[in-house]
Amino acid sequence: MELFIANRHAHQVLENRGIKVYKNFVGEFMTSLEMAGMSITLLKLDQELKELLDAPTDINLMK
């Protein structure tokens, strides 16, 4: 729940500065046993990167 609260606040801060958020991902994508807190990563997108981000994927690669 804390990650979603932080995500909402970050989204509001970015929008207040005129930065449009295209897409966000919230979850435990990279963890460490000894890590406290969280991290936020931002990426400036162009049209090519948007297409790659939205491209379909196959999660069943390991058969």
N, C-alpha and C positions, 0 to 999 in steps of 0.2 A: 504494500500500500504506500509505503514511503517513496518508492520510486515513481509512482504515478503523481504524487503530490509535487515532487521535485520536477517532474516533466511538465506539469501544468504551469508551475512558476517560471521555468525556463522558457516555455512557449510564450507566456505573457510578456516576459522581459524582452524577448526577441521581437515580438510584434510591436511593442511600444517603441522600439528603435527602428521600426520600418523594415524589419527582416521577415520575409514570408517563409513560413515553415511548410515544406512540401510533404514530408512524411516523417513519422517518428517511430522508433522501436523502443519498447520498454521491456526489460527483462534481465535475466542473469546470463548474458552472453559470454562473459569472461569473468571468471571468479578466481579468488585466491584465498587459501585457508586463513591467512593472516591479515587479509585486507579489511580495513574498516572504512565505512563510507561508501561512496559511489563515484562514478565518473560520467562526464557528458562529453560526447564527441560531436562536432559540427562539421558538415561538409558543404562547401559551396558547389551547387550543381549547375551544369549546363545541360542542354537538350540531350546530348549523347549520354551523359551519366544518368539522366532521368530514365531514358529508355532502357539502359542496362539495369538500373535498380528495379524497374517494373517488369523486366523480362521473366518469363516463366522459368521455374526450376524444377528439378526432379530430385526429391529427397530420398528416393530409393536407388541411389547410385551403388550402394554396397549390396550386391545380390549374391 
